[in-house]
Amino acid sequence: MARARISTFVKGFDENLDGGIPHGHIILITGAPGTMKSSLAFSILYNNALHAGSRGLYLTLEQSKASLVEHLEAIGMKNPKAYENLSIFDMAILRKNLSFMAEGSWITLFKSYLKNLMEADPYEFLVIDSLNVLETMASFDVRRTQFFYLFEWLRDLNATIFIISETQGEAIAPGRDVDEAYLADGMIHLGLYPVSDVDVQRRIRCVKLRAVRHDMSSFALMWNGKTFEITRAVSVGRRARPEQL
């Protein structure tokens, strides 16, 4: 049976995903610092809440809620109607309490906290920001096995889940990210690519998306003040226009 599709609300991108992201998929959003991973993930929740009335939950494990909200409002995501269906939870308090917990118990507390949130007020969308922090605090020693059980546990939440993962440089899936790349249902990579000796262009590429015939090309990703949109990527050596940066 075909799954319902979830719109990314990135203008032009859903067409390259054959209609959008299948409901219930776990999607990695990867990229180096400054590629707008968190902004893209929240934008998907924000626009689905605003235009489709879908409920979304954003879990931040490092950046404070106040800092995140300040950034989101600064780039235009501040419609009160959307926030009627959105929740942002700052889970840094769990990290602060880590020193008082037995080793290995943090991931148990994380699961318990998240399960309680989902049961108390079911959400259709979930963002976890970020996988790097989660792994560090959980002290994974057998990555492939522990990630497998974590991802299977997340699937049982019956939500479409976006997990942010920070990479170094512009590698699509460097060595430390291979395990989660295999286990996730999809992977969207963001990067900054030089297009001249002084200009760079932000790009987006769907690296994988299970059960979907998707375009694997790289596209220029732009924020127009209201939404994200894509255009054809500028080739190296060709100067980008200001609106493409």
N, C-alpha and C positions, 0 to 999 in steps of 0.2 A: 504494500500500500504506500503510495506517495505521501511524503510528509508535507505539512503546510510549510510555506516559505515565509521567512522573516525578512523584512526590508532593512537594509543598512541605512537607508535615506542618504546615501552618498550618490549624488546625481550622476547617472551614467554607469555606476558600478554594478548595480543589481542585474543589469542586462548582461554583463559579463559573467555573472554567477548563475545564469539560466533562471533568473527570477528571484534570487535571494538565498539566504542561508536556511537550510532545513531546520525546522523546529526540533529542539532537543539536542542539537549538536554542541560539542565542546570545541570552541575556537580559540586558538592561540593568536594573540596580536603581538608580534615581535618587532624589535627594532632598537637602534641605538638611542641614547639620550637625545631629546630635542626633536624627535620625529612625530610627536603628537599622538603617541599611543593611547595615553589616558584620555585625551580629548576626543579621539575617534571612538573609543569604547563608550564613553559617557554620551557622546552624540547619538549613538545607536539607541541607547536606553531613553535618552531625552526625547528624541523624535518619535519613537514608538509610543512613549507615554503621552506626548502632545497630540499626535495625529491618530493614534489607534486606541488610546486609552489603556495601553498595556502597562502592567505594573513591573517596575524595575528596582533592583537593589544593587548598590555600588558599595563594595567593601574595600576600604583603604587600609593597608597594613603598615604604611609608613608615613605618607603625607597626611597632615591633619585635615579634618573636615573643613575647618575655617579657611585654610590655605587653598584647598580644592575648590570650594564654592567661590572664593574670590577670583580664582583663575577662570572658572566657567562663566561667571557673570561678566568678566572683562571681555570675553570673546563672544558674548551675545546670548548665551544659553541661560536665560533668566525669566522665562515666561512662567508665572505662577501656576497656570493651568497644568503645565507639565509636572510640576513638583507635587501636585495632588496625587500623582501615581508613582512618584519616585522617593526612594529613601537612600540616604548616605550614612553609613556607619563607619566610624573611626575605630578600628580594632587595635590601635596602638596600645591601648590600656592592657591588652593581653600580653603584649611584648614587655611592658613595664613590670608585669607580675611574674615574668618568666623566671626570674632569679629565685622566686619562692616556690617553684614547682619542681617536681622530680623530672629528671632527664627523660625526654621522649613523650611527656604528657601534654606538651603544648599542642600538638596536632589533634589530640583527643579533645582538648578544650575548644579548639577551633571548630571541629566538627560539631560538637555539642551546641556551641553558640550559634553556628550557621543553621543547623537543623531547627533549633528553637525559633529563629527568625522566620524561616520558611514555613514552619507549621503554624505560627501565630498569624501570619499575614502572607499567604502564598504569593510568590512572585513568578512572573513568566520569564524574566530576564535577570541574569546575575553577572556582575563583573567582579573579578578578584584581582586586586592590584597590590602586590604583584607576586608572581610565582617565585621569583628570586628570593624575596623576603620570606615567603612561606617555607621554602626549602631550607633556608638558613636557620630559621627558628625551630623547624622540625628536626634538624640534625639528621637528615636522611643519610644512611650509609650504603644501602643497596638501592640505588636510584630507580632502576628500571622496575623492580618489584614494588617498591613503595609508591612510585608514581602510578603504577597500574591499579593498585588498590584504591588510591586516592581518586583517580579519574572514574573508576567504576562506582565509587561511593557518590561522586558528584552527579553521575548520570541518574542515580535513583532520586535526585531532587526534582526531576521532571521539569527542568527549566532549560532555556537556551543560555549557555554559559560562555562568557568571554574571559580569558585569562591573559593578563598582560605579562610579557616576559622580555626583560631587557637584555639585549645582546651587545657585544663589543664590535665596533666597526660596522661594516655593511654586509657581513656574512649572513646568508639566509638561515642557515641552521648550523652554527658552530658546534664543536664536539659536545659541549655540556648540555646542549639543547636537543640532541638526537632522540633521547628517550621520550620526552614529552611530545616531540614532533611526530613520532610514530603513533603514540597513544591518542593524541587529539584527533577529532574528526575533521578539523580544518586548520589552516594556518594562513594568516594574513600578515605580510611583512611590509614594514614601512622603512624607508631609507632616505638619506640625503645624498644626492649625487652631484658632483661638479659638472657644470655645463659650460664653463669658461674658466679663466684663471681667477675670477673673482666671484662668480655666481654659482649658487647651488640650487637644486630643484628637489622638492619633497616628492617621493614616489610611493606608490602602493602596488602590491602584487599579491594575488591569491596563489599561494604556493601549492596548497592542496585543499580539496573539499570533497569529502566522500559522497558518493552517489550523485554527484553533480558533474555535468559536462561544462567546465568553466574555462574561461580564457586565462592563460598563465602569463600573459604579457604584463609588463610594467606600465603604469600610467602615472602621469603627473597628478598629484593630489593637492588641491587648493581649498582654503577656507575663505568663503566670500563674505564673511561677516554674519551669515545666518546658517549656512549649511556647508558641508564638504561637497566637492564635486571633482570629477576627473576629466582630464583631457589627454591627448596624445603626448607621450613623453618627448622632451627635447633631447636631441642627440648631443653627445659630447662634442664640444667645439662650436656649438650653435648657441648664441647668446639668448638667454631666457628673458621674456618680457617681465616687468615688475610684478604683474598680477599673477605670474606663474610661480613666484617664489614663496 
